[in-house]
Amino acid sequence: MKKITPLIILLSVVTVANSSAAFETKGFQPVQPYGTFSTLSAYTIEKDKPGIMFSLERSIEPNFYRLFINASYGLTEKIELLTSIPFIFEYRNTGGIGDTSIGYKYNIVSEKRLGPSISYLMGFSIPGDETFSTRGRVGGALLVSKRLGPFRGHGNLFYFKSTSSDLEDEVELRLGLDLAAAHSFNILSELIVKKSHFSERIDLVEGKMGYRVKLSSNSYAALGVGYDFKNRNPELRIFLTLSLFPLDQVKVKRVYEEEGS
């Protein structure tokens, strides 16, 4: 019995660890059109203007639904406040709320004819339900954006540290490409490379592809799919987003209004 007890404890620890690692958590997500599906742009929303985006994700193997409510607010011409709140449904017959991300983006350098727009992001997360949580974390990111003709590229390098000493530091690279294919129609592509809090090495290499349409002067919708090239976990993701800038007088910055012109 004495020999069996340590084995039971070890199996219990491994089971809990695998359960946590099995669910991929996410942090800050952009409000369209200020980025692609997950990659944020270095541009900021106009001062005193809010934006909100509802994003529905359907994951296949593992199977679950995730609803994101993302909001941004232009505090000044260079500072933008951001928050992302995820809700998970039908994951192994359970569901709940994930970590709530709260932070701000500061535009250091505005885009010039030859130079990119550069911003940094600082933030933290409030722990959600245990199954879907990193137990809280703090960190930041460097954001770079540049427009070349009909193309707009975005690059993000994130670093976050969990408040739990049991978890690893997370490093994530997000690369997004936005092509203005036609008036009010953009093709989006993205590559995500991440070493999560639950691994000592890269455990996600995911590609995404889709499109965004401008529904009106203050609303956008996007549809896309994602595939994990490294572990096929998940095998497939489907994304549907709806972004709204609720104030009638809001106008997306000129750098985006010129799309397709």
C-alpha positions in Angstrom: 0.0 0.0 0.0 2.9 2.4 0.9 4.4 1.7 -2.6 1.1 2.3 -4.4 0.3 5.7 -2.7 3.2 7.6 -4.3 2.2 6.2 -7.7 -1.4 7.4 -7.3 -0.2 10.8 -6.3 2.2 11.0 -9.3 -0.6 9.9 -11.7 -2.9 12.5 -10.2 -0.4 15.3 -10.8 0.3 14.1 -14.4 -3.4 14.0 -15.1 -4.0 17.5 -13.8 -1.0 18.8 -15.8 -2.2 17.2 -19.0 -5.7 18.6 -18.5 -4.3 22.1 -18.2 -1.9 21.7 -21.1 -4.6 20.2 -23.3 -6.5 23.6 -23.5 -4.8 26.4 -25.5 -5.4 29.7 -23.9 -5.3 33.0 -25.8 -4.5 36.6 -24.8 -5.1 39.9 -26.5 -7.1 39.8 -29.8 -7.5 42.8 -32.2 -10.7 44.6 -33.1 -11.0 44.5 -36.9 -9.7 46.1 -39.0 -6.8 46.9 -36.6 -5.1 43.6 -37.2 -5.8 40.2 -38.7 -7.4 37.3 -36.8 -5.0 37.3 -33.8 -2.2 39.7 -34.9 -2.6 43.2 -33.6 -1.6 46.2 -35.7 0.7 49.0 -34.3 -2.0 51.6 -35.3 -4.3 52.9 -32.6 -8.0 53.9 -32.6 -8.8 57.6 -32.7 -9.0 59.5 -29.5 -12.3 59.0 -27.6 -13.5 56.4 -30.0 -14.6 52.9 -28.9 -14.6 49.7 -30.8 -16.0 46.2 -30.0 -15.6 42.9 -31.7 -17.5 39.6 -31.2 -15.4 36.6 -32.3 -16.7 33.0 -32.5 -14.3 30.2 -32.8 -15.2 26.6 -33.6 -12.4 24.1 -32.8 -12.3 20.6 -34.2 -10.2 18.0 -32.4 -10.4 19.1 -29.6 -14.0 20.1 -30.0 -15.3 23.3 -28.4 -16.7 26.7 -29.1 -15.0 29.9 -27.9 -16.7 33.3 -27.9 -14.4 36.4 -27.5 -15.6 39.8 -26.6 -12.9 42.3 -27.5 -13.0 46.0 -26.8 -10.7 48.9 -27.6 -10.8 52.6 -26.7 -8.7 55.5 -27.9 -7.6 57.2 -24.7 -5.3 59.6 -26.7 -4.1 59.7 -30.3 -1.2 57.4 -29.3 -2.7 55.3 -26.4 -5.3 52.6 -26.8 -6.9 50.6 -24.0 -7.7 46.9 -24.8 -9.5 44.0 -23.2 -10.3 40.5 -24.3 -12.8 38.2 -22.5 -13.1 34.6 -23.7 -16.1 32.3 -23.0 -15.7 28.5 -23.7 -18.5 26.1 -24.4 -18.8 22.3 -24.9 -15.2 21.5 -24.0 -15.2 17.9 -22.7 -18.8 18.4 -21.5 -17.9 21.6 -19.6 -17.4 25.3 -20.2 -16.6 28.5 -18.5 -14.7 31.8 -18.7 -11.0 32.0 -19.6 -8.5 34.6 -18.5 -9.6 38.2 -19.0 -6.8 40.2 -20.6 -6.5 43.9 -19.8 -3.8 46.3 -21.1 -2.8 49.3 -23.2 -1.1 49.9 -26.5 1.3 52.9 -27.0 2.3 54.1 -30.4 6.0 55.0 -30.2 6.6 55.7 -33.9 4.1 56.7 -36.6 4.3 55.1 -40.0 6.4 57.1 -42.5 7.0 56.7 -46.2 9.9 54.3 -45.6 9.5 53.4 -41.9 6.9 51.2 -40.1 4.6 52.1 -37.3 5.9 50.8 -34.0 4.0 50.3 -30.7 4.4 48.4 -27.5 1.7 46.7 -25.4 1.7 46.1 -21.7 -0.9 44.0 -19.9 -2.0 41.4 -17.4 -4.8 38.8 -17.1 -7.3 38.0 -14.5 -7.6 34.3 -13.9 -10.7 32.6 -15.2 -12.0 29.1 -14.5 -9.2 26.7 -13.6 -9.6 24.4 -16.7 -9.1 27.4 -19.0 -6.7 29.6 -17.0 -3.0 30.4 -16.8 -3.6 31.4 -13.2 -3.0 35.1 -14.1 0.0 36.5 -15.9 1.8 39.8 -16.8 3.8 40.8 -19.8 3.9 42.8 -23.0 4.6 42.8 -26.7 6.3 44.7 -29.5 4.0 45.6 -32.4 5.1 46.6 -35.9 3.0 47.5 -38.9 3.8 48.6 -42.4 1.9 49.3 -45.6 3.3 48.5 -49.0 0.8 49.2 -51.9 -2.3 47.0 -51.3 -0.5 45.0 -48.6 -0.3 45.7 -44.9 1.9 43.6 -42.8 1.8 43.2 -39.0 4.3 41.5 -36.6 3.9 40.9 -32.9 6.4 39.5 -30.4 4.7 38.6 -27.0 6.3 37.7 -23.7 4.2 36.8 -20.7 5.1 35.4 -17.3 2.6 33.5 -15.2 2.0 34.4 -11.6 2.3 30.6 -10.9 5.9 29.3 -10.5 4.7 25.9 -11.8 4.2 27.3 -15.3 6.7 28.3 -18.0 7.1 31.7 -19.5 5.2 32.2 -22.7 6.8 33.5 -25.9 4.6 34.0 -29.0 5.3 35.3 -32.5 2.3 36.5 -34.6 2.7 37.5 -38.2 -0.3 38.8 -40.2 -0.8 39.9 -43.8 -3.7 42.0 -45.0 -4.3 42.4 -48.8 -6.8 45.0 -50.1 -8.1 42.8 -52.9 -11.1 45.0 -53.8 -13.2 47.8 -52.5 -14.4 46.8 -49.0 -12.9 43.3 -49.4 -9.6 42.2 -47.8 -7.8 38.8 -47.8 -6.2 37.9 -44.5 -3.4 35.4 -43.7 -1.6 34.7 -40.5 1.2 32.6 -38.9 1.3 31.9 -35.2 4.4 30.3 -33.5 4.1 29.9 -29.7 5.8 28.3 -26.8 3.0 28.3 -24.2 3.0 28.3 -20.4 2.6 24.5 -20.5 5.7 23.6 -22.5 9.4 24.1 -22.5 9.5 24.2 -26.3 7.4 25.4 -29.2 4.0 23.7 -29.1 2.0 25.5 -31.7 2.7 26.5 -35.3 -0.6 27.6 -36.8 -1.6 29.1 -40.1 -4.8 31.0 -40.8 -6.5 32.2 -43.9 -9.7 34.1 -44.6 -11.2 37.4 -45.6 -12.8 40.5 -44.2 -15.6 42.6 -45.6 -16.6 46.2 -44.8 -20.4 46.0 -44.1 -20.8 49.7 -43.5 -18.9 52.8 -42.5 -18.5 51.5 -38.9 -18.8 47.7 -39.1 -16.7 44.8 -40.4 -17.1 41.0 -40.6 -14.4 38.4 -41.1 -14.4 34.6 -41.8 -11.4 32.3 -41.7 -9.9 28.9 -41.0 -6.8 27.8 -39.0 -4.6 24.7 -39.0 -1.9 23.6 -36.6 1.0 22.4 -38.7 3.0 21.0 -35.8 0.7 18.9 -33.7 -2.6 19.1 -35.6 -4.1 20.1 -32.2 -6.6 21.4 -33.2 -6.9 19.8 -36.6 -9.0 22.8 -37.7 -10.4 26.1 -36.5 -13.2 28.2 -38.0 -13.4 31.9 -37.1 -16.3 34.3 -37.5 -16.0 37.9 -36.3 -18.1 41.0 -36.2 -16.6 44.4 -35.4 -18.6 47.6 -34.5 -17.6 51.2 -33.9 -20.8 52.3 -32.3 -20.5 56.1 -32.5 -22.1 57.5 -35.6 -19.2 60.0 -36.1 -16.5 57.4 -35.8 -14.4 56.9 -38.9 -11.5 54.4 -39.1 -8.2 56.2 -39.5 -7.2 57.2 -43.0 -4.6 54.4 -43.2 -7.5 52.0 -43.3 -10.1 54.1 -45.1 -7.8 54.1 -48.1 -8.0 50.3 -48.5 -9.0 49.3 -52.0 -8.9 52.8 -53.3 
